[in-house]
Amino acid sequence: MGSVEAGPRVVAILSVVESCRRMGIPVRQYLLSVLPGMGDRKVSEVAELTPTAWWRGQQA
């Protein structure tokens, strides 16, 4: 992983990927949808970007 600081970041990424897989969400589609502009989002908007919330929005 390169450093001790990288560990939590890697775990967070793998958690998101595994959540997508468990839900049958195409990981690539999810990431391409939520990552662009991520740095410009407010902290209050993060809950809308979880795999579960994102998938519900796609089904609407």
N, C-alpha and C positions, 0 to 999 in steps of 0.2 A: 504494500500500500504506500510505501514511501516514508510515512511519518506517523507518529501517534495521533496527530491532529486529523489525519485523513480517515482514520477508522470510523468515526461517527458519520462522516459524510457518505462513505461507501455503504454503510449499513442502511442509511436513509434511502439511498438510491435503490439498493437491492430490495428493500421493503416495498417501495412503490412498484417496482417491476414484478415482484411476487404477488402483490395485491392484484395487479392487472391480470396476471396469468390465472389466478384463482377465479377471477370473475369472468374470464373469457374475453377480456378487452385486448385488442391488438396493441401491444406495447408500443410499437413504432408509431401508430396512429395517435395514441394518447400523448406520447412525448412530443411529437410534432405539433400537436394542438396546444399543449400547455407551456412548453418551454419558451417559444418566442415571446419576447416582451416581459418575461418573468421579473426582470430587474425593475420594471416600471410599475409593478403592481403594489397595492397597499397590503399590509399584513392582514387586514380584515378580509381580504379577498382570497386568501390562501385556502380557506375551508372549501371554497367553490371548486378548487382545482384537485381535490383528492380524487383518486380513481372512481370511487363510489359516486360522488357528486357529479363528476364529469360525465360518467356513464348515464346517469339519470337525465342530465341535460341533453345528451345525444338522443335519448329515446323520446323526448318530448316533441 
